[in-house]
Amino acid sequence: MRPRVSHIILVAAALAALIILGAHATTPVLYTAENTSTAAHADPETVLKRSPGNAAALIPLMDELLGQTGTLALTIKVKDYESAERDLARYTELSGQFSNLVVKLDVSETDIGEFQQKTRANQESLTALLNDSRRFDELQRLEIEVEDDDGQRMAIAYEGEALRQKMQKTFSAYREREPAVTRIAQNYDVNTTPYRESVEHFAEVADAADDWREKTGGDTPLSPLSIGLTPTEGYYGDEIWIAGTCADALPGTPVEIYVDSRLAGNATLDSEGWYAYPYRVGRLLAGPHLVYATADNLYSGVRTFTALPGNTTLTLALAEVNRTTVACTGTLKTGDRAVTDAPVLLRVDTTTLVGTETDNNGTYAANITLPAGKHTIKAEFHAAGYPLNYSESETRTISTRGELPSLLPIIAALAALLGTGWYLRRRHQGKVPARHRRRPSGRRNHWWRRERSRRSRSVTSRPGRQPPSSSARSGPGSASRRQRPRGTAPASPPTTPRSSSATS
């Protein structure tokens, strides 16, 4: 192969390698352990961790959750509230882990998703049982201290009666969930004995409140603070009016409204002793909820309303922001109402989850950075803590072009190409014989012609010299070189004697 051809091939190969490196300069990692979707390779360390639909990973958590309910209810029953706090924290942690795993594995629409909803409801019931039991014990101690104060004793009686009613209704809801929870657990061969025991412990705590009522005289006087609900059920966004009267308080007295033992709002007694508060059904679980009111030291009775589950509609639209970023927007509604401050998950390529949240108009927006290629995105609403049903959007597809290659590899490639060309040119010039080299060009060529003309004029101006012929212009000794036999020495040029005038 000729040297010139090999040099051309070398330059082309180097340039191709630099172009390939430059194309991947922005994304140098071609394979990562997080991406096991390639057909040629799969990392066994990550396949099990990222396999959607692996329900077997949920079974140990189900078993631990049911076991924790028995322990928690028992510590509440024996009034070991410090241990109960730790048990409740552990149960809450396990419930959160279970919910996250249900979302990642995309099994919300199965019986596992139903078990998750029942678990969240049981968590609220056990939390209420712990708080109410502790407060009930405090009231029993206060009752002894204020035995001679009729006003304080009646206030304790009103609050105690409200707690008793609340505990009974909380227990009723907890017991109603037992058949569904045990049925789902048995489908996966999970031990349900601790959960059944928790129902029994819960019943004993609620019955203890009834025993206290009988010891204090059986019937608690009717509280002067009344309460009523209109209507007694509603969907997300509906208003339920909580209203009543108070005969023993002055106009302007503040009234606090509690829903599930949490302060929901405030009202004020008017000139006729009436109060009213419009409670809007928002972020709470579907099912029964307890309501009561307080004014000064007075407690009303406990009333119940039911939050009805509603269907939702979730939309998704995709738009390209730049070569690597995609804008995801959509709305979440139930009927014609916007669902506000609700968590929405964006599932990218069936594995990656990106979280966002709706605003006051039920609209959500999120920008996602993606590698070059074709991607699928779907929005999901898992209704955690809402009286709403699960919904998901249509799966959308979008292609991203990826980032432009960096200028640094391109500059390096050009520099390498120029350097290679300069080196090959210098190397080629070093191998060319002197007689084959081209005469200087430009200013140097002009100087060469002027110098040769000057020398010719100086020679012709001498006496006895003739202008050089064309053969002489080809260079001194050229004729002799052409006619001299091989092996003979060249003849020395003839000498011309200088004249006196020339000498002078």
Buried (B, 14 or more C-beta within 10 A) or exposed (E): EEEEEEBEEEBEEBBEEBEEBBBEBBEEEEEEEEBBEEEEEEBEEBEEEBEEEBBEBBBEBBBBBBBBBBBBBBBBBEEEBEBBBEBBEBBBEBBEBBBEBBBBBBBBEBBBBBBBBBBBBBBBBBBBBBBBBBBBEEBBEBBEEBEEEEEBBBBBBBBBBBBBBBBBBBBEBBBEBBEBBBEBBEEBEBEBEBBBBBBEBBBEBBEBBEEBBEEBEEEBEEBBBBBBBEEEBBBBBBEBEBBBBBEEBEEEBEBBBBBBBEEBBEBBBEEEBBBBBEBEBBBBBBBBBBBBBBBBBBBBBBBBBBBBBBEBBBBBEBEEEEEBEBBBBBBBBBEEBBBBEBBBBBBBBEBBEBEBEBEEEBBBBBBBEBEBEEBEBBBBBBBBBBBBBBBBBEEBEBEBEBBEBEEEBBEBBEEBBEEBEEEBEEEEEEEEEEEEEEEEEEEEEEEEEEEEEEEBEEEEEEEEEEEBEEEBEEEEEEEEEEEEEEEEEEEEEEEEEEEEEEEE
